Amino acid sequence: MGEEVYAKSFIPEAFPVYATDVAGQFGVLWELIKAPVIVPVLNLCVYICLAMSIMVFMERLYMGVVIVLVKLFWKKPEKRYRWEPMRDADLEMGSANFPMVLVQIPMFNEKEDMVERECLRWASKGINITYQIRETRGGYKAGALKEGLKHDYVKDCEYVVIFDADFRPEPDFLRRAVPFLIHNSNIALVQARWRFVNADECLLTRMQEMSLDYHFTVEQEVGSATHAFFGFNGTGGIWRIAAINEAGGWKDRTTVEDMDLAVRAGLKGWKFLYLGDLQVKSELPSTFKAFRFQQHRWSCGPANLFRKMMMEIALNKKVTLYKKFYVIYSFFFVRKIIAHMFTFFFYCVVLPLTILVPEVYVPKWGAIYIPCIITTLNSVGTPRSFHLLFYWVLFENVMSFHRTKATIIGLLEAKRVNEWVVTEKLGDALKNKSNSKSNKPKISLSKLLGDRIQLHELGFAAFLFVCGCYDFLYGKNNYFIYLFLQVITFTIAGFGSSSGDIKSGEKNSDGNKSDERSDSDVNFLRRKIENMPGNALGMESGRKTVKTGAEEVTRLLWVVTRVVWVERIRDAFSSIFSAFSASMAISRPC
């Protein structure tokens, strides 16, 4: 009378071939849906990725042609715009013959007594220097810069130059940049190029140098030469205050307040000028953790700004249709969105999946030829690092995952859209490790592992490893060589995030400040003020002193900081990746 219970398969009995085990059922299910579902969807993804690759290729080719024309035939900025050098006699006449320039140095997490002491020291020498401490971090950097322009003395200033805390301009910076603004009333911004003092510190900084050098030598130069428009880099540039006010001032609606202001000023008809030979020394983040946070902000912010301003740009009446197309398509859509998504989805998702589905065909021109040309064009900014190009490709593929995620967050305005984390940089003063062990706080093992291990990267490494093994055993395209190398890179990134920083003035578990600022950091601030362009124009010269308003040296004016690290912990990404480079006899180690 009892009923026997039999195990049932998930596959209907109508199908003649099925297995009772889970693996067998999954195999049958895969065969059932592959032809009607998987293959068409994957083919569509391939077509979309190929279209994106053509868009990126045409954009890179266009910029390459423009750069060649600029270098061979076009006039230098001094010839395209009116420019007359400032004479020493003008300096002797003081502010009557020379415009007032406000120099803003946003800082974060600096000791108040150190800042106050240095400001008093320079004020005693005749420099008009003040500092302000904001009570809140509202608006982050945009809020800080906006607050700095509310003072009465700003009315006496025609221009404002902004330097982040780790930037070191040459003494003649203003004498070379200001004449363009004086003699060309339609120019709102003069942007200098960044030069990286720690580019050779490790392989991570070399990779960053390659990307940023292309941005400055190609993207900024092309925008300046063809449309007199490009994105302000947030530091190392001098603005006409009237242009800032006309554009609506600093806004904190995104994490790229510099680009936001530049776009709004450009839509008002103002022109921008990029000076490639005017260079400002700066520092690159040398830990993978700091670099990831920076790239999140730099990718999420432009995408979010594009969402907010696309219709405003399209409906603008003050600029030409050609310039609006350039801003929407080239500046935003291709460079800030498509470039990130194409790299990640094609090389880290779609191409590996085609190995598992051989029915989907990827043409060689899309998988090999066009990407090789794009990569070669990207290398023109840093010829000395051409031998690192292969490593740069692998590194950029890993970073494209973070950039794509940040871009999607920006487009959808997800909850991390306005996340702002200070980019931590070591600095020359932090290379002295004295007294570091005694002040080092205890870090729990769980926190250390949580900060260091990145599950997303390790998950992609596992996925690519499976695809590589399948291609090695059954494939015909030999993609497994690339996939295994990409697995190594993702694995390094998965274990490579370090968290060894101790910020100045940060409270420890006892509620006391963790460490005191060393004398070397005071000397750093002193060297920075000595090298400030304002020093060349603000020191006593003959009978008169020219006010430069070296303004807003502050602890809570937000941006990149000169942070005290009690002990420098080598970033795992840099050290492991450099060891991998050395083993291949291509790159030198950190």
C-alpha angles and dihedrals in degrees: 000000000000120000121233117227117217128194110254127212123234088228114082116251090241089079109083097212123052140126132227094220120086095240092052093048091049090051092052092045090051091053091049096054100031099081100040098035118011099046097049093045093047091046089054090050090051092052091049092049092048090051090051091048090054090050092051091043094052091047092051091045092050092051091046092054092048092050091052090050091047093051096044108033115006123092123250118255091260087060098041093049131035111264131168123178119245110251125222088238089064090056091051090054090055126206092345090076101025127062122245113253124196113212114201122193109185112204136177133201096006121148109259095219092053093051092045092049094051093046091052090048093055094039088058088059093056100266115140096228130152137165134212131199117208117215094217137028093231111155092007111225095351091053091048095050091044090052090049092059095055097078122106095240090063088075088070093054125085098186139029125205120197127206126177116227095262096050122104114194122194117254092249095053096112094040089059099040106035097063090066089058094043096052099034112055093186095061114096102173138031111192124196127206123255118239116195118224095190100042091121095049095100143332092273092061091046090056091050091048091056093053096043095044089057089050093054102035095043116015098040093040093050093048092049095046100044107030105008084236134111139135117284108240094220095244139038093046137105122221133199103238091215089060092051091052094046091051091054101263128258116337127196099202091112138023091250101067089156094059091041092057092044093053093047092048091047090053088055089060099257119145128225129210126204118202110199094184093053102084133184121198115236142160133249123219107258099195124076093226093056091045092052093052090048093050091048090057093044093050102037095046099056092045091051091046090051089054091051099043107032095098092040089056094045093050096044115124101191100070131056124264089244092056092047089052090050093051096045100038108027104025099040114013103041102028101035102033116013095044092058097042096045093053094049103038097041102042100029102034118012100038094049091047092054087063090062091046106045091178088076113081125207113193116232092234089062098040100040119004103049094041090050091053092047091050092049091051090050090057096062092088094064111028092170090065097050090114088061093056094106092052090045090057092053091045093049090050090057093046091047087070091060093040093050091049090049091046092053090048089053094048093048095037092231123181095275093052094109097036110141122186122175113250103239116219128182102219130196092274091059095061089084104089098186117142090005099125095055093055099041111120123222115260120200118239093237092054092046092052092043092054094044104041116070110194095193093059092044090050091054090046089056092047093050091045091056091048091048093051091049091050091048092053103036110005130100103199098071091228088143090085091062093038095054091049090049089049089057091050094049090047091052090050090047091058097027108082111109128195108190102131128123112190122219112261093010112146120241128211091283092057094248127119110271101228145349124250110258124232089250090068091051088052089050092056089046091053091048093053090046090054095043114118087234088066091063091053102028104054119094109280116183111308101343141050122219115218114228098171099225088203143190103014092173145157099224102034093115129242141075113348141206093236125189113234112190092208129012109233111199111241111247093218093057097044097044094041091048091050088052089050092050091051089056091049092231108100132039116238126253 
